[in-house]
Amino acid sequence: MKPILLLLGVAIELLWLAPVCAQEPAPLRIGVVFPFTGKQVRQAQLGKAGIELALAEYPEFNPQIFYEDDQSNAKNAVTAFGKLNALNKVEVVFTMGSPSAMAVLPLANRAKIVLMSMV
């Protein structure tokens, strides 16, 4: 009798977990803080083109990407990061330039968000 109850318990547990295990993982949420206006607009355009090229090469990856303009200004980068963190709940942030990266780094560490900088 006990083996049947154990087997029944395992079967019920598997049926309960099946919908959870079958769900697709949520797409990765990536924030991009580039100087889309200002002195380094060309580098930002090239960086965005590189991101789009990588996504075209790996269509199965399919992340959600959120773009913000920091105008090559560290204060604006901090504001953009705050928006990406609070509103978009990003898991990774790309920045361009050392001043932006250095301004955002402590915030990214505190929020446990991966920061990648294109210097």
Solvent accessible surface area in square Angstrom, and as a share of the most:
residue,aa,sasa,rsa
1,M,166,0.74
2,K,165,0.70
3,P,99,0.62
4,I,115,0.58
5,L,101,0.50
6,L,128,0.63
7,L,127,0.63
8,L,98,0.49
9,G,39,0.38
10,V,74,0.42
11,A,44,0.34
12,I,103,0.52
13,E,87,0.39
14,L,112,0.56
15,L,134,0.67
16,W,172,0.60
17,L,62,0.31
18,A,51,0.40
19,P,82,0.51
20,V,94,0.54
21,C,104,0.62
22,A,84,0.65
23,Q,131,0.58
24,E,155,0.70
25,P,117,0.73
26,A,90,0.70
27,P,61,0.38
28,L,58,0.29
29,R,65,0.24
30,I,13,0.07
31,G,0,0.00
32,V,0,0.00
33,V,0,0.00
34,F,0,0.00
35,P,0,0.00
36,F,46,0.19
37,T,70,0.41
38,G,50,0.48
39,K,180,0.76
40,Q,71,0.31
41,V,55,0.32
42,R,146,0.53
43,Q,93,0.42
44,A,0,0.00
45,Q,91,0.40
46,L,96,0.48
47,G,12,0.12
48,K,69,0.29
49,A,53,0.41
50,G,38,0.36
51,I,23,0.12
52,E,89,0.40
53,L,128,0.64
54,A,51,0.40
55,L,48,0.24
56,A,76,0.59
57,E,118,0.53
58,Y,127,0.48
59,P,94,0.59
60,E,138,0.62
61,F,101,0.42
62,N,108,0.55
63,P,15,0.10
64,Q,75,0.33
65,I,37,0.19
66,F,48,0.20
67,Y,71,0.27
68,E,31,0.14
69,D,49,0.25
70,D,0,0.00
71,Q,98,0.44
72,S,37,0.24
73,N,63,0.32
74,A,34,0.26
75,K,162,0.69
76,N,48,0.25
77,A,0,0.00
78,V,56,0.32
79,T,97,0.57
80,A,6,0.04
81,F,4,0.02
82,G,34,0.33
83,K,94,0.40
84,L,0,0.00
85,N,50,0.26
86,A,62,0.48
87,L,125,0.62
88,N,28,0.14
89,K,129,0.55
90,V,6,0.04
91,E,85,0.38
92,V,20,0.12
93,V,0,0.00
94,F,37,0.15
95,T,0,0.00
96,M,22,0.10
97,G,15,0.14
98,S,51,0.33
99,P,90,0.57
100,S,4,0.02
101,A,10,0.08
102,M,129,0.58
103,A,28,0.22
104,V,0,0.00
105,L,70,0.35
106,P,69,0.43
107,L,47,0.23
108,A,1,0.00
109,N,98,0.50
110,R,177,0.65
111,A,39,0.30
112,K,183,0.78
113,I,16,0.08
114,V,85,0.49
115,L,40,0.20
116,M,96,0.43
117,S,47,0.30
118,M,72,0.32
119,V,138,0.80
